[in-house]
Amino acid sequence: MDVIKVSANSRTSAVAGAIAGVIREHKHAEVQAIGAGAVNQSIKAMVLAKNYLHSEGVDIVCSPEFVEIEIEGKVRTAIKLTVDPR
């Protein structure tokens, strides 16, 4: 399963659909964002995904954490949201 990577320019509805789809298929999703704008889009997408799945009787929770990732030889700090059904 791939990590759902979110940027400040990501469409929240598209990210929400991806989160909901991965939860339906794998029962676990990971969302990664670097920067305030990307984190903002991630959280808004999480709310939309929660609403999408709630109508199907699935309740999700997310656990945030800091992770360090390497991009083009530089270490960056990202926010990782681990999403699971409740």
LINJO-V297958 format. One record per pair of residues at least 12 apart in sequence whose ideal C-beta (glycine too) atoms are under 8 Angstrom apart, sorted by sequence separation. I is the first residue (numbers start at 0). GAP is how many residues later the second one is. If there is no record, write none. Layout:
<<I:GAP> <I:GAP>>
This chain:
<<18:12> <65:12> <66:12> <65:13> <66:13> <3:14> <30:14> <45:14> <64:14> <65:14> <3:15> <30:15> <63:15> <64:15> <14:16> <45:16> <63:16> <63:17> <64:17> <3:18> <62:18> <63:18> <61:19> <62:19> <61:20> <0:21> <61:21> <62:21> <60:22> <61:22> <59:23> <60:23> <59:24> <60:24> <0:25> <3:25> <5:25> <59:25> <60:25> <3:26> <4:26> <5:26> <6:26> <14:26> <18:26> <22:26> <58:26> <59:26> <0:27> <2:27> <3:27> <4:27> <5:27> <7:27> <14:27> <18:27> <57:27> <58:27> <0:28> <2:28> <3:28> <4:28> <7:28> <8:28> <9:28> <0:29> <2:29> <7:29> <11:29> <15:29> <19:29> <23:29> <6:30> <7:30> <14:30> <15:30> <18:30> <22:30> <6:31> <9:31> <15:31> <30:31> <5:32> <7:32> <11:32> <12:32> <15:32> <16:32> <19:32> <23:32> <7:33> <11:33> <15:33> <19:33> <6:34> <14:34> <23:34> <48:34> <5:35> <9:35> <12:35> <16:35> <22:35> <31:35> <33:35> <45:35> <5:36> <11:36> <15:36> <22:37> <31:37> <41:37> <45:37> <5:39> <41:39> <38:40> <33:42> <33:43> <33:44> <32:45> <33:45> <31:46> <32:46> <31:47> <31:48> <32:48> <30:49> <31:49> <29:50> <30:50> <29:51> <29:52> <30:52> <28:53> <29:53> <27:54> <28:54> <27:55> <27:56> <26:57> <26:58> <22:60> <21:61> <22:62> <18:64> <2:77>>
